[in-house]
């Protein structure tokens, strides 16, 4: 089973794709999507939608997993994050993918056993679970891989 994880953001969106086969988890691809900061919001959202759709078409995931909304004191930041989540989910829905949403706490709990784990602990577990030589360079890509791994762990996929 192929799982696409998305760590949404209006400036940088991380993506991570894993395969879960019998007794094995493997990294297929990971990276970031970064719209031009100088573009207005509609152009940035359109770019994000198109890039997520390109990733879906290129890698043909079976499942789409994304970080759920978190609430911050900065209402504008939360709204912008909601836009990024929305266009990412729309790209998945347009391509008939099942969408699963996980809170940051659930992702950390699934990978480390601690819902309050630090980013470094999550990155360490991503590296170990996927048997990587080094942690991904981008924390956004690493978080996206953690989201994909969360789906695999929550649904007890064989690995």
LODO-240831 format. One record per atom (N, C-alpha, C): y, x, z; atom name. Coordinates in nm, 3 decimals, always signed. Example, Ala and Ser with C-alpha at 12.3 -4.5 7.8 and 13.67 -1.06 7.14 Angstrom:
BEGIN
ATOM         y         x         z   tortor
ATOM    -0.569    +1.319    +0.780        N
ATOM    -0.450    +1.230    +0.780       CA
ATOM    -0.330    +1.320    +0.780        C
ATOM    -0.225    +1.285    +0.708        N
ATOM    -0.106    +1.367    +0.714       CA
ATOM    +0.003    +1.290    +0.787        C
***
This chain:
BEGIN
ATOM         y         x         z   tortor
ATOM    -0.117    +0.084    +0.000        N
ATOM    +0.000    +0.000    +0.000       CA
ATOM    +0.124    +0.088    +0.000        C
ATOM    +0.220    +0.054    -0.081        N
ATOM    +0.344    +0.130    -0.093       CA
ATOM    +0.456    +0.053    -0.022        C
ATOM    +0.528    +0.124    +0.065        N
ATOM    +0.634    +0.063    +0.146       CA
ATOM    +0.766    +0.135    +0.120        C
ATOM    +0.869    +0.057    +0.090        N
ATOM    +1.005    +0.108    +0.075       CA
ATOM    +1.083    +0.073    +0.201        C
ATOM    +1.138    +0.175    +0.266        N
ATOM    +1.223    +0.156    +0.382       CA
ATOM    +1.367    +0.183    +0.343        C
ATOM    +1.457    +0.098    +0.393        N
ATOM    +1.600    +0.112    +0.364       CA
ATOM    +1.678    +0.118    +0.495        C
ATOM    +1.763    +0.221    +0.506        N
ATOM    +1.858    +0.233    +0.616       CA
ATOM    +1.995    +0.204    +0.555        C
ATOM    +2.042    +0.078    +0.567        N
ATOM    +2.162    +0.038    +0.492       CA
ATOM    +2.291    +0.096    +0.548        C
ATOM    +2.384    +0.118    +0.457        N
ATOM    +2.516    +0.164    +0.494       CA
ATOM    +2.608    +0.150    +0.374        C
ATOM    +2.734    +0.126    +0.399        N
ATOM    +2.829    +0.108    +0.290       CA
ATOM    +2.871    +0.243    +0.231        C
ATOM    +2.868    +0.348    +0.310        N
ATOM    +2.900    +0.483    +0.260       CA
ATOM    +2.775    +0.554    +0.211        C
ATOM    +2.670    +0.548    +0.292        N
ATOM    +2.543    +0.611    +0.256       CA
ATOM    +2.429    +0.520    +0.299        C
ATOM    +2.342    +0.491    +0.205        N
ATOM    +2.220    +0.415    +0.232       CA
ATOM    +2.102    +0.508    +0.213        C
ATOM    +2.017    +0.515    +0.313        N
ATOM    +1.897    +0.598    +0.302       CA
ATOM    +1.782    +0.515    +0.248        C
ATOM    +1.693    +0.581    +0.172        N
ATOM    +1.571    +0.515    +0.127       CA
ATOM    +1.453    +0.609    +0.149        C
ATOM    +1.339    +0.551    +0.177        N
ATOM    +1.217    +0.628    +0.195       CA
ATOM    +1.099    +0.546    +0.148        C
ATOM    +1.010    +0.610    +0.073        N
ATOM    +0.894    +0.540    +0.018       CA
ATOM    +0.770    +0.615    +0.064        C
ATOM    +0.677    +0.540    +0.124        N
ATOM    +0.551    +0.597    +0.169       CA
ATOM    +0.435    +0.519    +0.110        C
ATOM    +0.323    +0.586    +0.100        N
ATOM    +0.197    +0.520    +0.066       CA
ATOM    +0.110    +0.523    +0.190        C
ATOM    +0.041    +0.414    +0.213        N
ATOM    -0.055    +0.406    +0.321       CA
ATOM    -0.191    +0.378    +0.260        C
ATOM    -0.277    +0.479    +0.263        N
ATOM    -0.413    +0.466    +0.212       CA
ATOM    -0.510    +0.491    +0.326        C
ATOM    -0.635    +0.473    +0.302        N
ATOM    -0.735    +0.490    +0.408       CA
ATOM    -0.717    +0.626    +0.475        C
ATOM    -0.691    +0.622    +0.605        N
ATOM    -0.675    +0.741    +0.689       CA
ATOM    -0.564    +0.836    +0.645        C
ATOM    -0.465    +0.786    +0.571        N
ATOM    -0.360    +0.879    +0.525       CA
ATOM    -0.227    +0.808    +0.498        C
ATOM    -0.122    +0.867    +0.550        N
ATOM    +0.014    +0.827    +0.516       CA
ATOM    +0.072    +0.939    +0.434        C
ATOM    +0.142    +0.907    +0.326        N
ATOM    +0.200    +1.013    +0.246       CA
ATOM    +0.339    +0.976    +0.197        C
ATOM    +0.422    +1.077    +0.187        N
ATOM    +0.557    +1.062    +0.137       CA
ATOM    +0.554    +1.056    -0.014        C
ATOM    +0.621    +0.955    -0.070        N
ATOM    +0.635    +0.944    -0.215       CA
ATOM    +0.773    +0.995    -0.256        C
ATOM    +0.876    +0.947    -0.189        N
ATOM    +1.013    +0.988    -0.220       CA
ATOM    +1.105    +0.948    -0.106        C
ATOM    +1.217    +1.018    -0.097        N
ATOM    +1.321    +0.980    -0.002       CA
ATOM    +1.453    +1.036    -0.052        C
ATOM    +1.560    +0.978    -0.005        N
ATOM    +1.692    +1.025    -0.045       CA
ATOM    +1.800    +0.931    +0.002        C
ATOM    +1.916    +0.945    -0.059        N
ATOM    +2.030    +0.861    -0.022       CA
ATOM    +2.098    +0.805    -0.145        C
ATOM    +2.165    +0.696    -0.123        N
ATOM    +2.248    +0.632    -0.225       CA
ATOM    +2.390    +0.635    -0.169        C
ATOM    +2.481    +0.695    -0.244        N
ATOM    +2.619    +0.709    -0.196       CA
ATOM    +2.718    +0.662    -0.302        C
ATOM    +2.765    +0.539    -0.288        N
ATOM    +2.869    +0.491    -0.380       CA
ATOM    +2.996    +0.575    -0.366        C
ATOM    +3.078    +0.574    -0.468        N
ATOM    +3.205    +0.647    -0.462       CA
ATOM    +3.294    +0.587    -0.354        C
ATOM    +3.342    +0.671    -0.265        N
ATOM    +3.429    +0.626    -0.156       CA
ATOM    +3.557    +0.566    -0.211        C
ATOM    +3.601    +0.614    -0.328        N
ATOM    +3.726    +0.566    -0.387       CA
ATOM    +3.712    +0.427    -0.451        C
ATOM    +3.588    +0.382    -0.475        N
ATOM    +3.568    +0.249    -0.535       CA
ATOM    +3.597    +0.138    -0.434        C
ATOM    +3.638    +0.023    -0.485        N
ATOM    +3.660    -0.091    -0.397       CA
ATOM    +3.525    -0.149    -0.353        C
ATOM    +3.528    -0.238    -0.256        N
ATOM    +3.405    -0.292    -0.198       CA
ATOM    +3.313    -0.357    -0.301        C
ATOM    +3.361    -0.444    -0.389        N
ATOM    +3.270    -0.504    -0.486       CA
ATOM    +3.199    -0.401    -0.575        C
ATOM    +3.270    -0.297    -0.617        N
ATOM    +3.207    -0.194    -0.700       CA
ATOM    +3.102    -0.116    -0.621        C
ATOM    +3.132    -0.087    -0.495        N
ATOM    +3.036    -0.015    -0.411       CA
ATOM    +2.910    -0.098    -0.387        C
ATOM    +2.929    -0.227    -0.364        N
ATOM    +2.813    -0.314    -0.341       CA
ATOM    +2.730    -0.330    -0.468        C
ATOM    +2.796    -0.341    -0.581        N
ATOM    +2.725    -0.350    -0.709       CA
ATOM    +2.645    -0.222    -0.734        C
ATOM    +2.705    -0.107    -0.707        N
ATOM    +2.636    +0.020    -0.724       CA
ATOM    +2.512    +0.026    -0.634        C
ATOM    +2.528    -0.015    -0.509        N
ATOM    +2.416    -0.015    -0.415       CA
ATOM    +2.304    -0.107    -0.464        C
ATOM    +2.340    -0.227    -0.508        N
ATOM    +2.240    -0.321    -0.560       CA
ATOM    +2.164    -0.259    -0.677        C
ATOM    +2.238    -0.202    -0.773        N
ATOM    +2.174    -0.145    -0.891       CA
ATOM    +2.085    -0.026    -0.857        C
ATOM    +2.128    +0.058    -0.764        N
ATOM    +2.047    +0.175    -0.726       CA
ATOM    +1.920    +0.134    -0.652        C
ATOM    +1.930    +0.036    -0.563        N
ATOM    +1.810    -0.012    -0.493       CA
ATOM    +1.714    -0.074    -0.595        C
ATOM    +1.768    -0.148    -0.689        N
ATOM    +1.683    -0.207    -0.793       CA
ATOM    +1.616    -0.099    -0.879        C
ATOM    +1.688    +0.008    -0.911        N
ATOM    +1.629    +0.119    -0.987       CA
ATOM    +1.514    +0.183    -0.909        C
ATOM    +1.532    +0.202    -0.779        N
ATOM    +1.427    +0.260    -0.694       CA
ATOM    +1.305    +0.169    -0.693        C
ATOM    +1.329    +0.039    -0.681        N
ATOM    +1.218    -0.058    -0.681       CA
ATOM    +1.144    -0.051    -0.814        C
ATOM    +1.216    -0.049    -0.924        N
ATOM    +1.153    -0.045    -1.056       CA
ATOM    +1.080    +0.087    -1.080        C
ATOM    +1.134    +0.195    -1.030        N
ATOM    +1.071    +0.326    -1.052       CA
ATOM    +0.944    +0.346    -0.969        C
ATOM    +0.945    +0.302    -0.843        N
ATOM    +0.835    +0.333    -0.752       CA
ATOM    +0.741    +0.215    -0.724        C
ATOM    +0.777    +0.095    -0.765        N
ATOM    +0.694    -0.025    -0.750       CA
ATOM    +0.635    -0.043    -0.609        C
ATOM    +0.721    -0.055    -0.510        N
ATOM    +0.669    -0.078    -0.374       CA
ATOM    +0.608    -0.218    -0.362        C
ATOM    +0.517    -0.232    -0.266        N
ATOM    +0.457    -0.361    -0.235       CA
ATOM    +0.537    -0.435    -0.128        C
ATOM    +0.602    -0.358    -0.042        N
ATOM    +0.674    -0.412    +0.074       CA
ATOM    +0.812    -0.348    +0.082        C
ATOM    +0.908    -0.426    +0.127        N
ATOM    +1.046    -0.380    +0.149       CA
ATOM    +1.077    -0.398    +0.297        C
ATOM    +1.109    -0.289    +0.365        N
ATOM    +1.144    -0.298    +0.508       CA
ATOM    +1.284    -0.241    +0.527        C
ATOM    +1.360    -0.306    +0.614        N
ATOM    +1.501    -0.270    +0.632       CA
ATOM    +1.538    -0.283    +0.779        C
ATOM    +1.634    -0.200    +0.820        N
ATOM    +1.681    -0.209    +0.958       CA
ATOM    +1.761    -0.337    +0.976        C
ATOM    +1.733    -0.406    +1.085        N
ATOM    +1.801    -0.530    +1.118       CA
ATOM    +1.944    -0.500    +1.163        C
ATOM    +2.026    -0.601    +1.167        N
ATOM    +2.165    -0.586    +1.211       CA
ATOM    +2.169    -0.544    +1.357        C
ATOM    +2.264    -0.460    +1.388        N
ATOM    +2.295    -0.432    +1.527       CA
ATOM    +2.441    -0.470    +1.546        C
ATOM    +2.476    -0.498    +1.667        N
ATOM    +2.611    -0.544    +1.693       CA
ATOM    +2.692    -0.433    +1.755        C
ATOM    +2.810    -0.411    +1.700        N
ATOM    +2.897    -0.308    +1.754       CA
ATOM    +3.030    -0.372    +1.793        C
ATOM    +3.109    -0.294    +1.861        N
ATOM    +3.240    -0.342    +1.902       CA
ATOM    +3.335    -0.353    +1.784        C
ATOM    +3.307    -0.277    +1.678        N
ATOM    +3.391    -0.278    +1.560       CA
ATOM    +3.340    -0.386    +1.463        C
ATOM    +3.408    -0.499    +1.462        N
ATOM    +3.365    -0.613    +1.381       CA
ATOM    +3.366    -0.579    +1.232        C
ATOM    +3.467    -0.506    +1.187        N
ATOM    +3.474    -0.471    +1.045       CA
ATOM    +3.354    -0.386    +1.002        C
ATOM    +3.315    -0.290    +1.085        N
ATOM    +3.198    -0.208    +1.053       CA
ATOM    +3.072    -0.293    +1.044        C
ATOM    +3.058    -0.388    +1.135        N
ATOM    +2.941    -0.476    +1.132       CA
ATOM    +2.939    -0.561    +1.005        C
ATOM    +3.055    -0.609    +0.964        N
ATOM    +3.062    -0.690    +0.843       CA
ATOM    +3.027    -0.607    +0.719        C
ATOM    +3.078    -0.485    +0.712        N
ATOM    +3.047    -0.399    +0.598       CA
ATOM    +2.898    -0.366    +0.594        C
ATOM    +2.839    -0.340    +0.710        N
ATOM    +2.695    -0.315    +0.717       CA
ATOM    +2.618    -0.438    +0.670        C
ATOM    +2.665    -0.555    +0.707        N
ATOM    +2.602    -0.679    +0.663       CA
ATOM    +2.605    -0.694    +0.511        C
ATOM    +2.714    -0.653    +0.450        N
ATOM    +2.723    -0.657    +0.304       CA
ATOM    +2.618    -0.565    +0.241        C
ATOM    +2.608    -0.443    +0.294        N
ATOM    +2.511    -0.346    +0.241       CA
ATOM    +2.368    -0.397    +0.259        C
ATOM    +2.340    -0.455    +0.373        N
ATOM    +2.207    -0.514    +0.395       CA
ATOM    +2.182    -0.627    +0.296        C
ATOM    +2.282    -0.711    +0.278        N
ATOM    +2.268    -0.827    +0.191       CA
ATOM    +2.235    -0.791    +0.047        C
ATOM    +2.306    -0.694    -0.008        N
ATOM    +2.278    -0.659    -0.148       CA
ATOM    +2.144    -0.587    -0.160        C
ATOM    +2.106    -0.512    -0.058        N
ATOM    +1.974    -0.446    -0.060       CA
ATOM    +1.862    -0.549    -0.055        C
ATOM    +1.877    -0.649    +0.032        N
ATOM    +1.778    -0.756    +0.042       CA
ATOM    +1.776    -0.838    -0.086        C
ATOM    +1.892    -0.861    -0.145        N
ATOM    +1.899    -0.935    -0.271       CA
ATOM    +1.823    -0.861    -0.381        C
ATOM    +1.836    -0.729    -0.386        N
ATOM    +1.763    -0.650    -0.486       CA
ATOM    +1.613    -0.664    -0.465        C
ATOM    +1.570    -0.664    -0.339        N
ATOM    +1.427    -0.682    -0.309       CA
ATOM    +1.380    -0.821    -0.350        C
ATOM    +1.458    -0.921    -0.314        N
ATOM    +1.422    -1.060    -0.345       CA
ATOM    +1.418    -1.085    -0.495        C
ATOM    +1.512    -1.027    -0.567        N
ATOM    +1.516    -1.041    -0.712       CA
ATOM    +1.389    -0.985    -0.776        C
ATOM    +1.328    -0.888    -0.709        N
ATOM    +1.207    -0.825    -0.760       CA
ATOM    +1.081    -0.875    -0.688        C
ATOM    +1.092    -0.991    -0.624        N
ATOM    +0.979    -1.060    -0.560       CA
ATOM    +0.907    -0.978    -0.453        C
ATOM    +0.982    -0.897    -0.379        N
ATOM    +0.923    -0.820    -0.271       CA
ATOM    +0.934    -0.896    -0.139        C
ATOM    +0.831    -0.886    -0.056        N
ATOM    +0.839    -0.940    +0.079       CA
ATOM    +0.932    -0.850    +0.159        C
ATOM    +1.021    -0.910    +0.237        N
ATOM    +1.120    -0.835    +0.314       CA
ATOM    +1.087    -0.845    +0.463        C
ATOM    +1.080    -0.730    +0.528        N
ATOM    +1.056    -0.724    +0.672       CA
ATOM    +1.174    -0.652    +0.736        C
ATOM    +1.224    -0.708    +0.846        N
ATOM    +1.340    -0.652    +0.915       CA
ATOM    +1.298    -0.608    +1.055        C
ATOM    +1.344    -0.489    +1.093        N
ATOM    +1.311    -0.432    +1.224       CA
ATOM    +1.436    -0.382    +1.294        C
ATOM    +1.445    -0.411    +1.423        N
ATOM    +1.558    -0.361    +1.501       CA
ATOM    +1.542    -0.211    +1.522        C
ATOM    +1.653    -0.144    +1.547        N
ATOM    +1.649    +0.000    +1.573       CA
ATOM    +1.558    +0.029    +1.691        C
ATOM    +1.562    -0.055    +1.791        N
ATOM    +1.477    -0.038    +1.910       CA
ATOM    +1.329    -0.047    +1.874        C
ATOM    +1.293    -0.144    +1.790        N
ATOM    +1.153    -0.163    +1.748       CA
ATOM    +1.105    -0.043    +1.667        C
ATOM    +1.191    +0.010    +1.582        N
ATOM    +1.155    +0.126    +1.500       CA
ATOM    +1.127    +0.246    +1.591        C
ATOM    +1.218    +0.272    +1.684        N
ATOM    +1.200    +0.384    +1.777       CA
ATOM    +1.074    +0.365    +1.861        C
ATOM    +1.053    +0.244    +1.910        N
ATOM    +0.935    +0.213    +1.991       CA
ATOM    +0.807    +0.236    +1.913        C
ATOM    +0.804    +0.193    +1.788        N
ATOM    +0.684    +0.207    +1.705       CA
ATOM    +0.648    +0.354    +1.680        C
ATOM    +0.748    +0.437    +1.657        N
ATOM    +0.721    +0.576    +1.622       CA
ATOM    +0.704    +0.667    +1.742        C
ATOM    +0.781    +0.644    +1.847        N
ATOM    +0.780    +0.738    +1.959       CA
ATOM    +0.722    +0.679    +2.088        C
ATOM    +0.709    +0.548    +2.093        N
ATOM    +0.665    +0.485    +2.217       CA
ATOM    +0.781    +0.456    +2.312        C
ATOM    +0.903    +0.490    +2.270        N
ATOM    +1.021    +0.471    +2.353       CA
ATOM    +1.132    +0.408    +2.269        C
ATOM    +1.171    +0.286    +2.303        N
ATOM    +1.275    +0.216    +2.230       CA
ATOM    +1.413    +0.277    +2.243        C
ATOM    +1.427    +0.371    +2.336        N
ATOM    +1.555    +0.439    +2.356       CA
ATOM    +1.551    +0.584    +2.308        C
ATOM    +1.455    +0.617    +2.225        N
ATOM    +1.439    +0.755    +2.178       CA
ATOM    +1.562    +0.801    +2.102        C
ATOM    +1.585    +0.931    +2.105        N
ATOM    +1.696    +0.991    +2.031       CA
ATOM    +1.656    +1.012    +1.885        C
ATOM    +1.756    +1.025    +1.799        N
ATOM    +1.732    +1.046    +1.655       CA
ATOM    +1.642    +1.167    +1.630        C
ATOM    +1.659    +1.273    +1.707        N
ATOM    +1.577    +1.393    +1.688       CA
ATOM    +1.429    +1.364    +1.715        C
ATOM    +1.402    +1.280    +1.813        N
ATOM    +1.262    +1.245    +1.842       CA
ATOM    +1.203    +1.164    +1.727        C
ATOM    +1.281    +1.073    +1.671        N
ATOM    +1.235    +0.992    +1.558       CA
ATOM    +1.211    +1.082    +1.437        C
ATOM    +1.304    +1.172    +1.410        N
ATOM    +1.287    +1.264    +1.296       CA
ATOM    +1.162    +1.351    +1.314        C
ATOM    +1.137    +1.396    +1.436        N
ATOM    +1.018    +1.475    +1.466       CA
ATOM    +0.891    +1.396    +1.435        C
ATOM    +0.889    +1.269    +1.473        N
ATOM    +0.771    +1.185    +1.448       CA
ATOM    +0.754    +1.157    +1.299        C
ATOM    +0.863    +1.137    +1.227        N
ATOM    +0.856    +1.118    +1.081       CA
ATOM    +0.791    +1.242    +1.019        C
ATOM    +0.838    +1.359    +1.058        N
ATOM    +0.784    +1.486    +1.007       CA
ATOM    +0.634    +1.495    +1.036        C
ATOM    +0.594    +1.466    +1.159        N
ATOM    +0.453    +1.480    +1.197       CA
ATOM    +0.364    +1.375    +1.133        C
ATOM    +0.408    +1.251    +1.131        N
ATOM    +0.324    +1.144    +1.075       CA
ATOM    +0.301    +1.162    +0.926        C
ATOM    +0.402    +1.214    +0.856        N
ATOM    +0.389    +1.234    +0.712       CA
ATOM    +0.344    +1.376    +0.677        C
ATOM    +0.318    +1.456    +0.781        N
ATOM    +0.270    +1.594    +0.764       CA
ATOM    +0.363    +1.675    +0.672        C
ATOM    +0.492    +1.668    +0.702        N
ATOM    +0.592    +1.741    +0.625       CA
ATOM    +0.613    +1.879    +0.686        C
ATOM    +0.652    +1.975    +0.605        N
ATOM    +0.681    +2.109    +0.655       CA
ATOM    +0.812    +2.112    +0.733        C
ATOM    +0.909    +2.033    +0.689        N
ATOM    +1.038    +2.026    +0.757       CA
ATOM    +1.081    +1.880    +0.762        C
ATOM    +1.174    +1.851    +0.851        N
ATOM    +1.228    +1.715    +0.858       CA
ATOM    +1.317    +1.693    +0.737        C
ATOM    +1.329    +1.569    +0.691        N
ATOM    +1.420    +1.543    +0.578       CA
ATOM    +1.562    +1.590    +0.610        C
ATOM    +1.632    +1.642    +0.510        N
ATOM    +1.767    +1.695    +0.530       CA
ATOM    +1.864    +1.588    +0.577        C
ATOM    +1.853    +1.470    +0.523        N
ATOM    +1.946    +1.362    +0.555       CA
ATOM    +1.892    +1.274    +0.667        C
ATOM    +1.975    +1.247    +0.766        N
ATOM    +1.931    +1.157    +0.873       CA
ATOM    +1.915    +1.015    +0.819        C
ATOM    +1.991    +0.978    +0.716        N
ATOM    +1.977    +0.846    +0.655       CA
ATOM    +1.841    +0.832    +0.588        C
ATOM    +1.797    +0.935    +0.517        N
ATOM    +1.665    +0.932    +0.452       CA
ATOM    +1.555    +0.933    +0.557        C
ATOM    +1.571    +1.011    +0.662        N
ATOM    +1.474    +1.016    +0.770       CA
ATOM    +1.462    +0.880    +0.839        C
ATOM    +1.575    +0.815    +0.864        N
ATOM    +1.574    +0.682    +0.925       CA
ATOM    +1.505    +0.581    +0.834        C
ATOM    +1.527    +0.592    +0.704        N
ATOM    +1.462    +0.501    +0.610       CA
ATOM    +1.310    +0.521    +0.611        C
ATOM    +1.266    +0.646    +0.619        N
ATOM    +1.123    +0.673    +0.629       CA
ATOM    +1.067    +0.616    +0.760        C
ATOM    +1.144    +0.626    +0.868        N
ATOM    +1.102    +0.569    +0.996       CA
ATOM    +1.086    +0.418    +0.985        C
ATOM    +1.173    +0.354    +0.911        N
ATOM    +1.165    +0.209    +0.891       CA
ATOM    +1.039    +0.173    +0.812        C
ATOM    +1.008    +0.251    +0.709        N
ATOM    +0.885    +0.229    +0.632       CA
ATOM    +0.762    +0.252    +0.720        C
ATOM    +0.765    +0.358    +0.800        N
ATOM    +0.653    +0.386    +0.890       CA
ATOM    +0.637    +0.275    +0.995        C
ATOM    +0.749    +0.221    +1.040        N
ATOM    +0.744    +0.110    +1.137       CA
ATOM    +0.664    -0.006    +1.079        C
ATOM    +0.689    -0.039    +0.952        N
ATOM    +0.611    -0.147    +0.890       CA
ATOM    +0.462    -0.113    +0.893        C
ATOM    +0.427    +0.009    +0.855        N
ATOM    +0.286    +0.049    +0.853       CA
ATOM    +0.223    +0.038    +0.990        C
ATOM    +0.296    +0.083    +1.092        N
ATOM    +0.243    +0.078    +1.229       CA
ATOM    +0.235    -0.064    +1.283        C
ATOM    +0.338    -0.144    +1.257        N
ATOM    +0.340    -0.282    +1.306       CA
ATOM    +0.232    -0.368    +1.241        C
ATOM    +0.198    -0.335    +1.120        N
ATOM    +0.098    -0.414    +1.046       CA
ATOM    -0.036    -0.345    +1.041        C
ATOM    -0.049    -0.240    +1.118        N
ATOM    -0.176    -0.169    +1.134       CA
ATOM    -0.244    -0.140    +1.001        C
ATOM    -0.164    -0.089    +0.907        N
ATOM    -0.221    -0.049    +0.779       CA
ATOM    -0.316    +0.067    +0.804        C
ATOM    -0.420    +0.074    +0.727        N
ATOM    -0.519    +0.181    +0.747       CA
ATOM    -0.460    +0.315    +0.705        C
ATOM    -0.461    +0.408    +0.800        N
ATOM    -0.420    +0.546    +0.772       CA
ATOM    -0.484    +0.638    +0.872        C
***
